[in-house]
Amino acid sequence: MTKMKTHRGAAKRFGLTGTGKVKRRKAFASHILTKKSRKRKRNFRKTTTLNKRDESGIKRLIPYL
């Protein structure tokens, strides 16, 4: 059987934590920042974990990560 290919778009956007959870960047941080508060923009910089329901689909896209 051939090797599975990694979905390159997903590989650039997601990573795995040490415990195997999928980590992601937060959305809404790229433009129209003037109306967003300083605290809100600061929290966009942090990474967060993916929702448990979406995890299996992403793990299928990045099998070797």
Helices and strands as residue ranges (DSSP letters): H 8-13, E 14-16, E 22-25, H 38-44, E 47-49, H 52-61
